[in-house]
Amino acid sequence: METTEQLSARTLRRVSCRLLPFLFALYVFAYLDRVNVGYAALFIRRELDFSDTVYGTGAGLFFLSYALFEVPSNLVLLRLGPRRWIGTLMVVWGVISASMPLVRTPSEFYLLRFLLGAAEAGFFPGIILYLTYWFPQKQRARAVALFMAATAIAGVIGAPLSGLLLRLDGVAGVAGWKWLFVGEGLPSVLLGALVFLVLTDSPERAAWLGPDERTWLTETLATERVSILASHSVHLRDVWRNAVLWQLAFIYFAISVALYSLSLWLPVVLKQLSRASDLRVILLTAIPYLLAAIAMLLIARSSDEKQERRWHLFASLTGAAAGFGLSVVLQSPWVAMSALFLAAAGVWGCFGPFWALPTAMLRGTAAAGGIAIINSVGALGGFCGPYLMGRVSDATHSFHAALAASTGLLLIAALVAIRLRIQVPKKINYTS
């Protein structure tokens, strides 16, 4: 006779195989469509005569609209369901991204980046919420990390893919950077259409699960929701008064400043350090993303196995701060680049333990709104990081001051993380 432990393992294996690879693929192209402007930066700045400030402002504007529309977008998801809303959003942002070749002026650049951010605003917090519908708390950090590893793998895949598309320069009289946006925007449209066929809104509707699997998963998740302590938020109106949520939001702000300073400026920074050719620099960017993917998965696995979040988050934040700080003080260009690779591993390593924290303390509309609020504050960091990098570069012809600012923010975030006081739900026996 099958034990409950065997049933749970079988159910979660089936859920993981069904959902995570597809969600991973969605996020690869979602992330590529927001950061491929970084691969195109070397060419856009020359061809359109954009200053570093113009480029940094446009790159960062994505995150202002992202922050503005994130909470309402996640609440729409609650009404329409994940399948319909996420599928629609992907089609819309794929079209916007593929329209980037039409840009001629800074104003047009700013407008399309703003619209892209508005369209993508509901995707990430929506998927984080969606994962809480399918994975118990005990397995959630690993599920989140496997999903979010797409951001690192997008860099590994994006470097050679962007290099190939850039080599189409002159084909049909079109510049290579324009082929890049079209070639990486259209897959989002196709994947968005597939969402309507592949995703299931909740375990209760999952015909691809057996009756015993549906029952176990539904009852386990329902028990967890009930076990969330009364001291934590259930309703959206309570979230705004939750001090721990705002501490988490600050931590995510610091992570996002560092993340998008790297993602949107990495080719330019590596070009400045290495003096290599444009295409070789783009291929070089695959290295830190590969290290980031490995670090993210290992740290999330350790966090789940030990059922510990704060110290894993603290270690990741301090590792990232060390990488940024060393890149500023080290004289050798190649050693400084290695320090940036360490910074990337630390930043991405934060995601698994970090996102396991708010999903453990929120449910109901508070989960939808709270996750979106945290990500909205992070989106402001996504604007500040690239903008600061551009302004500092134009003013000093170096990125050192901006990288030093990221170092300080990450260290403060690490101190906040270690002082977090989060009551976790009562332990549930998954094997009884």
One Martini backbone bead per residue (centre of mass of N, CA, C, O) as a GRO file, in nm:
protein
  432
    1MET     BB    1   0.097   0.036   0.022
    2GLU     BB    2   0.072   0.363  -0.013
    3THR     BB    3   0.217   0.630   0.105
    4THR     BB    4   0.212   0.961   0.170
    5GLU     BB    5   0.501   1.012   0.082
    6GLN     BB    6   0.470   0.887  -0.202
    7LEU     BB    7   0.235   1.064  -0.294
    8SER     BB    8   0.378   1.337  -0.265
    9ALA     BB    9   0.613   1.278  -0.456
   10ARG     BB   10   0.442   1.216  -0.707
   11THR     BB   11   0.286   1.482  -0.723
   12LEU     BB   12   0.529   1.685  -0.730
   13ARG     BB   13   0.659   1.565  -0.978
   14ARG     BB   14   0.424   1.618  -1.171
   15VAL     BB   15   0.403   1.921  -1.129
   16SER     BB   16   0.692   1.995  -1.206
   17CYS     BB   17   0.691   1.872  -1.498
   18ARG     BB   18   0.448   2.044  -1.599
   19LEU     BB   19   0.530   2.354  -1.504
   20LEU     BB   20   0.835   2.446  -1.479
   21PRO     BB   21   0.941   2.437  -1.774
   22PHE     BB   22   0.731   2.639  -1.884
   23LEU     BB   23   0.781   2.876  -1.690
   24PHE     BB   24   1.076   2.899  -1.760
   25ALA     BB   25   1.036   2.976  -2.059
   26LEU     BB   26   0.876   3.232  -2.007
   27TYR     BB   27   1.103   3.379  -1.837
   28VAL     BB   28   1.325   3.390  -2.039
   29PHE     BB   29   1.165   3.591  -2.235
   30ALA     BB   30   1.091   3.803  -2.032
   31TYR     BB   31   1.384   3.876  -1.957
   32LEU     BB   32   1.495   3.932  -2.237
   33ASP     BB   33   1.286   4.169  -2.303
   34ARG     BB   34   1.417   4.357  -2.069
   35VAL     BB   35   1.757   4.306  -2.134
   36ASN     BB   36   1.830   4.328  -2.448
   37VAL     BB   37   1.918   4.626  -2.437
   38GLY     BB   38   2.204   4.555  -2.336
   39TYR     BB   39   2.305   4.419  -2.600
   40ALA     BB   40   2.223   4.685  -2.776
   41ALA     BB   41   2.380   4.927  -2.650
   42LEU     BB   42   2.642   4.940  -2.825
   43PHE     BB   43   2.457   5.027  -3.082
   44ILE     BB   44   2.250   5.241  -3.001
   45ARG     BB   45   2.447   5.462  -2.902
   46ARG     BB   46   2.566   5.500  -3.187
   47GLU     BB   47   2.324   5.515  -3.397
   48LEU     BB   48   2.135   5.721  -3.202
   49ASP     BB   49   2.301   5.902  -3.008
   50PHE     BB   50   2.318   5.798  -2.708
   51SER     BB   51   2.355   5.855  -2.403
   52ASP     BB   52   2.400   5.716  -2.097
   53THR     BB   53   2.154   5.861  -1.975
   54VAL     BB   54   1.945   5.781  -2.184
   55TYR     BB   55   1.981   5.480  -2.160
   56GLY     BB   56   1.939   5.451  -1.849
   57THR     BB   57   1.654   5.572  -1.847
   58GLY     BB   58   1.517   5.377  -2.046
   59ALA     BB   59   1.591   5.115  -1.900
   60GLY     BB   60   1.446   5.211  -1.624
   61LEU     BB   61   1.144   5.279  -1.705
   62PHE     BB   62   1.027   5.000  -1.692
   63PHE     BB   63   1.010   5.008  -1.362
   64LEU     BB   64   0.798   5.224  -1.320
   65SER     BB   65   0.557   5.084  -1.458
   66TYR     BB   66   0.587   4.822  -1.306
   67ALA     BB   67   0.519   4.947  -1.028
   68LEU     BB   68   0.237   5.075  -1.097
   69PHE     BB   69   0.102   4.782  -1.224
   70GLU     BB   70   0.136   4.540  -1.027
   71VAL     BB   71  -0.100   4.530  -0.830
   72PRO     BB   72  -0.341   4.545  -1.031
   73SER     BB   73  -0.250   4.299  -1.199
   74ASN     BB   74  -0.271   4.086  -0.966
   75LEU     BB   75  -0.578   4.135  -0.917
   76VAL     BB   76  -0.669   4.048  -1.197
   77LEU     BB   77  -0.573   3.757  -1.172
   78LEU     BB   78  -0.786   3.679  -0.955
   79ARG     BB   79  -1.028   3.716  -1.158
   80LEU     BB   80  -0.923   3.562  -1.434
   81GLY     BB   81  -0.672   3.412  -1.402
   82PRO     BB   82  -0.366   3.297  -1.495
   83ARG     BB   83  -0.405   3.200  -1.788
   84ARG     BB   84  -0.537   3.455  -1.921
   85TRP     BB   85  -0.344   3.680  -1.818
   86ILE     BB   86  -0.061   3.574  -1.897
   87GLY     BB   87  -0.117   3.529  -2.196
   88THR     BB   88  -0.186   3.825  -2.263
   89LEU     BB   89   0.074   3.963  -2.169
   90MET     BB   90   0.275   3.819  -2.360
   91VAL     BB   91   0.164   3.920  -2.626
   92VAL     BB   92   0.197   4.222  -2.571
   93TRP     BB   93   0.508   4.234  -2.504
   94GLY     BB   94   0.608   4.106  -2.767
   95VAL     BB   95   0.514   4.336  -2.952
   96ILE     BB   96   0.669   4.564  -2.817
   97SER     BB   97   0.956   4.449  -2.846
   98ALA     BB   98   0.935   4.417  -3.168
   99SER     BB   99   0.912   4.753  -3.190
  100MET     BB  100   1.200   4.879  -3.133
  101PRO     BB  101   1.303   4.943  -3.434
  102LEU     BB  102   1.125   5.223  -3.444
  103VAL     BB  103   1.331   5.374  -3.303
  104ARG     BB  104   1.475   5.730  -3.292
  105THR     BB  105   1.414   5.855  -3.010
  106PRO     BB  106   1.410   5.907  -2.681
  107SER     BB  107   1.099   5.919  -2.651
  108GLU     BB  108   1.045   5.643  -2.787
  109PHE     BB  109   1.215   5.478  -2.594
  110TYR     BB  110   1.063   5.549  -2.337
  111LEU     BB  111   0.778   5.452  -2.422
  112LEU     BB  112   0.840   5.148  -2.475
  113ARG     BB  113   0.956   5.086  -2.195
  114PHE     BB  114   0.701   5.162  -2.039
  115LEU     BB  115   0.507   4.958  -2.180
  116LEU     BB  116   0.666   4.704  -2.111
  117GLY     BB  117   0.638   4.728  -1.803
  118ALA     BB  118   0.327   4.720  -1.792
  119ALA     BB  119   0.300   4.433  -1.923
  120GLU     BB  120   0.508   4.279  -1.712
  121ALA     BB  121   0.400   4.334  -1.418
  122GLY     BB  122   0.217   4.054  -1.377
  123PHE     BB  123   0.407   3.807  -1.405
  124PHE     BB  124   0.592   3.749  -1.161
  125PRO     BB  125   0.385   3.777  -0.923
  126GLY     BB  126   0.190   3.573  -1.051
  127ILE     BB  127   0.380   3.324  -1.035
  128ILE     BB  128   0.438   3.327  -0.736
  129LEU     BB  129   0.143   3.283  -0.665
  130TYR     BB  130   0.097   3.025  -0.836
  131LEU     BB  131   0.297   2.843  -0.673
  132THR     BB  132   0.113   2.844  -0.411
  133TYR     BB  133  -0.104   2.647  -0.557
  134TRP     BB  134   0.127   2.386  -0.584
  135PHE     BB  135   0.334   2.449  -0.336
  136PRO     BB  136   0.457   2.377  -0.060
  137GLN     BB  137   0.660   2.528   0.163
  138LYS     BB  138   0.889   2.309   0.168
  139GLN     BB  139   0.919   2.342  -0.175
  140ARG     BB  140   0.930   2.653  -0.265
  141ALA     BB  141   1.222   2.753  -0.300
  142ARG     BB  142   1.292   2.558  -0.529
  143ALA     BB  143   1.069   2.640  -0.725
  144VAL     BB  144   1.151   2.936  -0.745
  145ALA     BB  145   1.445   2.886  -0.838
  146LEU     BB  146   1.378   2.731  -1.096
  147PHE     BB  147   1.226   2.966  -1.219
  148MET     BB  148   1.452   3.198  -1.168
  149ALA     BB  149   1.683   3.068  -1.336
  150ALA     BB  150   1.593   3.203  -1.601
  151THR     BB  151   1.754   3.468  -1.564
  152ALA     BB  152   2.028   3.326  -1.601
  153ILE     BB  153   1.973   3.157  -1.859
  154ALA     BB  154   1.910   3.400  -2.035
  155GLY     BB  155   2.211   3.482  -2.038
  156VAL     BB  156   2.325   3.223  -2.161
  157ILE     BB  157   2.137   3.232  -2.413
  158GLY     BB  158   2.143   3.538  -2.494
  159ALA     BB  159   2.429   3.571  -2.592
  160PRO     BB  160   2.431   3.384  -2.849
  161LEU     BB  161   2.162   3.480  -2.967
  162SER     BB  162   2.239   3.777  -2.995
  163GLY     BB  163   2.487   3.727  -3.169
  164LEU     BB  164   2.335   3.604  -3.410
  165LEU     BB  165   2.142   3.846  -3.463
  166LEU     BB  166   2.371   4.060  -3.502
  167ARG     BB  167   2.485   3.908  -3.767
  168LEU     BB  168   2.231   4.026  -3.944
  169ASP     BB  169   2.365   4.263  -4.037
  170GLY     BB  170   2.200   4.388  -4.337
  171VAL     BB  171   1.965   4.219  -4.359
  172ALA     BB  172   1.736   4.369  -4.549
  173GLY     BB  173   1.856   4.647  -4.435
  174VAL     BB  174   1.903   4.551  -4.129
  175ALA     BB  175   1.988   4.589  -3.824
  176GLY     BB  176   2.099   4.382  -3.578
  177TRP     BB  177   1.942   4.508  -3.329
  178LYS     BB  178   1.663   4.466  -3.465
  179TRP     BB  179   1.670   4.159  -3.487
  180LEU     BB  180   1.685   4.110  -3.185
  181PHE     BB  181   1.399   4.211  -3.103
  182VAL     BB  182   1.236   4.031  -3.292
  183GLY     BB  183   1.365   3.745  -3.214
  184GLU     BB  184   1.277   3.798  -2.888
  185GLY     BB  185   0.962   3.876  -2.915
  186LEU     BB  186   0.796   3.653  -3.073
  187PRO     BB  187   0.811   3.412  -2.867
  188SER     BB  188   0.612   3.546  -2.664
  189VAL     BB  189   0.364   3.525  -2.840
  190LEU     BB  190   0.362   3.214  -2.870
  191LEU     BB  191   0.366   3.145  -2.563
  192GLY     BB  192   0.105   3.295  -2.491
  193ALA     BB  193  -0.078   3.104  -2.653
  194LEU     BB  194   0.006   2.841  -2.489
  195VAL     BB  195  -0.105   2.907  -2.207
  196PHE     BB  196  -0.408   2.832  -2.271
  197LEU     BB  197  -0.321   2.512  -2.291
  198VAL     BB  198  -0.126   2.447  -2.030
  199LEU     BB  199  -0.251   2.591  -1.806
  200THR     BB  200  -0.366   2.569  -1.463
  201ASP     BB  201  -0.525   2.735  -1.210
  202SER     BB  202  -0.577   2.460  -1.035
  203PRO     BB  203  -0.584   2.154  -0.882
  204GLU     BB  204  -0.896   2.105  -0.914
  205ARG     BB  205  -0.847   2.129  -1.255
  206ALA     BB  206  -0.644   1.878  -1.276
  207ALA     BB  207  -0.665   1.623  -1.503
  208TRP     BB  208  -0.345   1.531  -1.482
  209LEU     BB  209  -0.443   1.438  -1.211
  210GLY     BB  210  -0.509   1.237  -0.976
  211PRO     BB  211  -0.740   1.207  -0.733
  212ASP     BB  212  -0.531   1.162  -0.500
  213GLU     BB  213  -0.350   1.404  -0.578
  214ARG     BB  214  -0.558   1.629  -0.557
  215THR     BB  215  -0.635   1.581  -0.264
  216TRP     BB  216  -0.361   1.613  -0.128
  217LEU     BB  217  -0.290   1.898  -0.234
  218THR     BB  218  -0.541   2.053  -0.143
  219GLU     BB  219  -0.523   1.981   0.163
  220THR     BB  220  -0.236   2.081   0.220
  221LEU     BB  221  -0.278   2.380   0.134
  222ALA     BB  222  -0.518   2.435   0.323
  223THR     BB  223  -0.366   2.381   0.587
  224GLU     BB  224  -0.157   2.603   0.552
  225ARG     BB  225  -0.348   2.846   0.541
  226VAL     BB  226  -0.461   2.799   0.830
  227SER     BB  227  -0.162   2.803   0.977
  228ILE     BB  228  -0.149   3.088   0.953
  229LEU     BB  229  -0.091   3.330   1.149
  230ALA     BB  230  -0.267   3.597   1.281
  231SER     BB  231  -0.015   3.799   1.267
  232HIS     BB  232  -0.071   3.770   0.978
  233SER     BB  233  -0.164   3.840   0.661
  234VAL     BB  234  -0.484   3.831   0.463
  235HIS     BB  235  -0.542   4.126   0.397
  236LEU     BB  236  -0.467   4.395   0.210
  237ARG     BB  237  -0.515   4.620   0.432
  238ASP     BB  238  -0.278   4.494   0.624
  239VAL     BB  239  -0.010   4.523   0.465
  240TRP     BB  240   0.063   4.832   0.509
  241ARG     BB  241   0.123   4.752   0.838
  242ASN     BB  242   0.365   4.560   0.765
  243ALA     BB  243   0.686   4.563   0.864
  244VAL     BB  244   0.815   4.314   0.731
  245LEU     BB  245   0.738   4.378   0.440
  246TRP     BB  246   0.915   4.640   0.425
  247GLN     BB  247   1.179   4.497   0.471
  248LEU     BB  248   1.160   4.319   0.222
  249ALA     BB  249   1.140   4.552   0.021
  250PHE     BB  250   1.420   4.669   0.074
  251ILE     BB  251   1.582   4.421  -0.001
  252TYR     BB  252   1.470   4.413  -0.295
  253PHE     BB  253   1.579   4.682  -0.379
  254ALA     BB  254   1.879   4.609  -0.353
  255ILE     BB  255   1.878   4.369  -0.543
  256SER     BB  256   1.775   4.532  -0.797
  257VAL     BB  257   2.001   4.729  -0.826
  258ALA     BB  258   2.213   4.509  -0.878
  259LEU     BB  259   2.082   4.339  -1.101
  260TYR     BB  260   2.036   4.587  -1.319
  261SER     BB  261   2.320   4.689  -1.329
  262LEU     BB  262   2.416   4.430  -1.459
  263SER     BB  263   2.215   4.349  -1.690
  264LEU     BB  264   2.216   4.653  -1.843
  265TRP     BB  265   2.565   4.690  -1.819
  266LEU     BB  266   2.761   4.453  -1.866
  267PRO     BB  267   2.870   4.492  -2.157
  268VAL     BB  268   2.987   4.776  -2.102
  269VAL     BB  269   3.175   4.706  -1.865
  270LEU     BB  270   3.335   4.480  -2.012
  271LYS     BB  271   3.437   4.662  -2.237
  272GLN     BB  272   3.597   4.856  -2.052
  273LEU     BB  273   3.783   4.628  -1.929
  274SER     BB  274   3.870   4.443  -2.198
  275ARG     BB  275   3.857   4.556  -2.506
  276ALA     BB  276   3.675   4.396  -2.664
  277SER     BB  277   3.470   4.291  -2.874
  278ASP     BB  278   3.140   4.304  -2.899
  279LEU     BB  279   3.078   3.996  -2.940
  280ARG     BB  280   3.270   3.892  -2.717
  281VAL     BB  281   3.133   4.034  -2.483
  282ILE     BB  282   2.857   3.896  -2.507
  283LEU     BB  283   2.970   3.608  -2.456
  284LEU     BB  284   3.096   3.676  -2.173
  285THR     BB  285   2.814   3.713  -2.019
  286ALA     BB  286   2.756   3.403  -1.967
  287ILE     BB  287   2.925   3.340  -1.715
  288PRO     BB  288   2.769   3.480  -1.476
  289TYR     BB  289   2.498   3.332  -1.536
  290LEU     BB  290   2.594   3.047  -1.481
  291LEU     BB  291   2.685   3.095  -1.187
  292ALA     BB  292   2.406   3.195  -1.091
  293ALA     BB  293   2.245   2.935  -1.140
  294ILE     BB  294   2.406   2.754  -0.950
  295ALA     BB  295   2.377   2.921  -0.690
  296MET     BB  296   2.069   2.927  -0.673
  297LEU     BB  297   2.020   2.617  -0.649
  298LEU     BB  298   2.202   2.554  -0.404
  299ILE     BB  299   2.076   2.752  -0.201
  300ALA     BB  300   1.783   2.652  -0.218
  301ARG     BB  301   1.837   2.364  -0.134
  302SER     BB  302   1.954   2.430   0.144
  303SER     BB  303   1.708   2.592   0.250
  304ASP     BB  304   1.507   2.354   0.236
  305GLU     BB  305   1.659   2.136   0.400
  306LYS     BB  306   1.685   2.345   0.660
  307GLN     BB  307   1.455   2.551   0.689
  308GLU     BB  308   1.622   2.822   0.596
  309ARG     BB  309   1.657   3.185   0.525
  310ARG     BB  310   1.823   3.425   0.651
  311TRP     BB  311   2.121   3.315   0.624
  312HIS     BB  312   2.110   3.272   0.320
  313LEU     BB  313   2.052   3.565   0.252
  314PHE     BB  314   2.294   3.693   0.393
  315ALA     BB  315   2.517   3.545   0.233
  316SER     BB  316   2.434   3.648  -0.047
  317LEU     BB  317   2.457   3.953   0.008
  318THR     BB  318   2.759   3.955   0.097
  319GLY     BB  319   2.871   3.831  -0.162
  320ALA     BB  320   2.774   4.056  -0.350
  321ALA     BB  321   2.918   4.291  -0.206
  322ALA     BB  322   3.203   4.182  -0.245
  323GLY     BB  323   3.202   4.188  -0.553
  324PHE     BB  324   3.153   4.490  -0.592
  325GLY     BB  325   3.385   4.597  -0.417
  326LEU     BB  326   3.624   4.454  -0.568
  327SER     BB  327   3.568   4.589  -0.852
  328VAL     BB  328   3.669   4.870  -0.747
  329VAL     BB  329   3.971   4.802  -0.611
  330LEU     BB  330   4.069   4.647  -0.840
  331GLN     BB  331   4.309   4.667  -1.102
  332SER     BB  332   4.254   4.422  -1.253
  333PRO     BB  333   4.036   4.362  -1.500
  334TRP     BB  334   3.997   4.044  -1.470
  335VAL     BB  335   3.950   4.048  -1.164
  336ALA     BB  336   3.711   4.244  -1.167
  337MET     BB  337   3.532   4.056  -1.334
  338SER     BB  338   3.529   3.823  -1.130
  339ALA     BB  339   3.382   3.988  -0.911
  340LEU     BB  340   3.120   4.022  -1.078
  341PHE     BB  341   3.059   3.721  -1.085
  342LEU     BB  342   3.017   3.699  -0.780
  343ALA     BB  343   2.787   3.902  -0.763
  344ALA     BB  344   2.588   3.741  -0.934
  345ALA     BB  345   2.572   3.492  -0.751
  346GLY     BB  346   2.463   3.645  -0.503
  347VAL     BB  347   2.208   3.772  -0.617
  348TRP     BB  348   2.070   3.505  -0.721
  349GLY     BB  349   2.088   3.353  -0.440
  350CYS     BB  350   1.847   3.513  -0.298
  351PHE     BB  351   1.568   3.415  -0.420
  352GLY     BB  352   1.479   3.161  -0.275
  353PRO     BB  353   1.478   3.258   0.030
  354PHE     BB  354   1.318   3.517  -0.011
  355TRP     BB  355   1.038   3.404  -0.144
  356ALA     BB  356   0.976   3.218   0.110
  357LEU     BB  357   0.880   3.443   0.309
  358PRO     BB  358   0.612   3.584   0.203
  359THR     BB  359   0.465   3.302   0.140
  360ALA     BB  360   0.455   3.235   0.464
  361MET     BB  361   0.280   3.523   0.555
  362LEU     BB  362   0.072   3.502   0.309
  363ARG     BB  363  -0.278   3.550   0.211
  364GLY     BB  364  -0.482   3.600  -0.020
  365THR     BB  365  -0.486   3.928  -0.101
  366ALA     BB  366  -0.211   3.964   0.042
  367ALA     BB  367  -0.047   3.796  -0.153
  368ALA     BB  368  -0.097   3.952  -0.411
  369GLY     BB  369  -0.024   4.240  -0.294
  370GLY     BB  370   0.245   4.186  -0.139
  371ILE     BB  371   0.415   4.078  -0.370
  372ALA     BB  372   0.373   4.329  -0.548
  373ILE     BB  373   0.495   4.536  -0.357
  374ILE     BB  374   0.776   4.422  -0.341
  375ASN     BB  375   0.822   4.431  -0.653
  376SER     BB  376   0.777   4.737  -0.682
  377VAL     BB  377   1.014   4.827  -0.511
  378GLY     BB  378   1.216   4.673  -0.684
  379ALA     BB  379   1.156   4.836  -0.944
  380LEU     BB  380   1.284   5.095  -0.840
  381GLY     BB  381   1.563   4.968  -0.837
  382GLY     BB  382   1.560   4.911  -1.148
  383PHE     BB  383   1.585   5.218  -1.204
  384CYS     BB  384   1.822   5.325  -1.026
  385GLY     BB  385   2.058   5.156  -1.126
  386PRO     BB  386   2.079   5.233  -1.434
  387TYR     BB  387   2.070   5.541  -1.391
  388LEU     BB  388   2.324   5.566  -1.217
  389MET     BB  389   2.520   5.446  -1.418
  390GLY     BB  390   2.481   5.666  -1.636
  391ARG     BB  391   2.546   5.921  -1.474
  392VAL     BB  392   2.829   5.836  -1.376
  393SER     BB  393   2.956   5.789  -1.653
  394ASP     BB  394   2.920   6.080  -1.764
  395ALA     BB  395   3.074   6.221  -1.516
  396THR     BB  396   3.345   5.995  -1.483
  397HIS     BB  397   3.408   5.749  -1.681
  398SER     BB  398   3.276   5.557  -1.454
  399PHE     BB  399   3.141   5.283  -1.228
  400HIS     BB  400   3.239   5.291  -0.928
  401ALA     BB  401   3.025   5.454  -0.766
  402ALA     BB  402   2.784   5.267  -0.834
  403LEU     BB  403   2.908   5.004  -0.720
  404ALA     BB  404   2.944   5.115  -0.431
  405ALA     BB  405   2.643   5.162  -0.376
  406SER     BB  406   2.564   4.863  -0.398
  407THR     BB  407   2.735   4.766  -0.165
  408GLY     BB  408   2.594   4.927   0.063
  409LEU     BB  409   2.305   4.823   0.021
  410LEU     BB  410   2.366   4.518   0.065
  411LEU     BB  411   2.469   4.545   0.357
  412ILE     BB  412   2.210   4.659   0.476
  413ALA     BB  413   2.028   4.424   0.387
  414ALA     BB  414   2.175   4.208   0.553
  415LEU     BB  415   2.103   4.331   0.830
  416VAL     BB  416   1.799   4.314   0.795
  417ALA     BB  417   1.776   4.008   0.745
  418ILE     BB  418   1.895   3.911   1.029
  419ARG     BB  419   1.643   4.082   1.181
  420LEU     BB  420   1.422   3.915   1.112
  421ARG     BB  421   1.063   3.856   1.219
  422ILE     BB  422   0.934   3.543   1.139
  423GLN     BB  423   0.643   3.369   1.146
  424VAL     BB  424   0.584   3.049   1.102
  425PRO     BB  425   0.420   2.800   1.022
  426LYS     BB  426   0.307   2.533   1.130
  427LYS     BB  427   0.405   2.230   1.134
  428ILE     BB  428   0.381   1.987   0.877
  429ASN     BB  429   0.284   1.660   0.816
  430TYR     BB  430   0.372   1.491   0.513
  431THR     BB  431   0.384   1.160   0.620
  432SER     BB  432   0.110   1.064   0.774
   0.00000   0.00000   0.00000
